[in-house]
Amino acid sequence: MHKAARTLHKWLMLFLGLQFVIWSITGTYMVFMHIDYIHGDSLISNPQTKINPDKLQYSLAKLLQTYPEAEQISVGKLMQQDVYRFSIPAINTTIITTQQVMLNAQTGERLSPLNQTAAIALAQYYYLGNEAITKVSLLNDNPPFELSARHLPAWRINFDHFSAPSLYISADSGLVVGKRHAFWRLFDWMFRFHVMDYGDAEEIDNQLLFWIALFSTLATVSGLILVYFRVLRRTKNKRKSMLSKRKHSGIA
């Protein structure tokens, strides 16, 4: 049993050792980094501006007259401008989806989709830093891992900072639908490695978790067996040997 436990423990730990190292490194990073900084709370402002209903010159009745299929209507701000936001059905390659629409609440002018100039102005309005913009791009499909596809189309605005911050502005609603920086992106990868999400699927592979858990249990059991043979049994045999020597020497 001693020999079998030693062989099993050696090969299992050789197989599991790399994952244990990954758990240690990723866990240390996630604990060390402050979660508020990781979430990018320091990147953007959150202005709370009250809306005066008396200033909404474009009435809701007019909106429904122009867009009778409008749903989920809300009133909000686009910087200092009052706007309506709502969704309407949209047909995309024979598939019925929804499209967000944004109107000026004073004139009824349609403001969406936002052009590049408007997206840059919004990014500079929300961004708390003073760094210059390095790149602006419109994402219509194939979003990066950090942005959900439901927010497309969206403008990505990168800023010149050592943490490489990016803001994602919805082209339809004008809202900040995502924000990332280099340390947050690294945190995302650390989390994926920590939970062993090595595939492209959104769900974690349960089969991988099952086998890792099984092999870890076997490695633990075999390690306990080795502890018994190398520590407890050796100590017990050593005591017996000492008692036997004392008995033969006449000390006992």
NORPE-V24112 format. One record per backbone hydrogen bond with DSSP energy under -0.5 kcal/mol. NH is the residue of the N-H (numbers start at 1). CO is the residue of the C=O. Records with the same first field share a line. If there is no record, write none. Layout:
NH: CO, CO
//
This chain:
5: 1
6: 2
7: 3
8: 4
9: 5
10: 6
11: 7
12: 8
13: 9
14: 10
15: 11
16: 12
17: 13
20: 16
21: 17
22: 18
23: 19
24: 20
25: 21
26: 22
27: 23
28: 24
29: 25
30: 26
31: 27
32: 28
33: 29
38: 34
39: 35
40: 37
41: 36
43: 40
44: 40
45: 126
49: 47
53: 51
55: 52
56: 53
57: 55
58: 105
59: 57
63: 59
64: 60
65: 61
66: 62
67: 63
70: 67
71: 87
74: 85
76: 83
78: 81
80: 78
81: 78
83: 76
84: 103
85: 74
86: 101
87: 71
88: 99
90: 97
92: 90, 95
93: 91
95: 92
96: 94
97: 90, 95
99: 88
101: 86
103: 84
104: 109
105: 82
108: 104
111: 102
112: 102
113: 171
114: 171
119: 115
120: 116
121: 117
122: 118
123: 119
124: 120
125: 121
126: 122
127: 123
128: 43
134: 158
135: 158
137: 156
139: 137, 154
140: 138
147: 144
151: 148
152: 149
153: 139
154: 139
155: 169
156: 137
157: 155, 167
158: 135, 156
159: 165
160: 132
161: 159
164: 161
166: 180
167: 157
168: 178
169: 155, 167
170: 168, 175
171: 153
172: 153
174: 170
177: 168, 175
178: 168
180: 166
182: 163
184: 181
185: 181
186: 182
187: 183
188: 184
189: 185
190: 186
191: 187
192: 188
193: 189
194: 190
195: 191
196: 193
197: 192
198: 196
206: 204
209: 205
210: 206
211: 207
212: 208
213: 209
214: 210
215: 211
216: 212
217: 213
218: 214
219: 215
220: 216
221: 217
222: 218
223: 219
224: 220
225: 221
226: 222
227: 223
228: 224
229: 225
230: 226
231: 227
232: 227
233: 228
235: 231
236: 232
237: 233
238: 234
239: 235
240: 236
241: 237
242: 238
243: 239
244: 240
245: 241
246: 242
247: 243
248: 244
249: 245
250: 246, 247
251: 246
252: 246
//
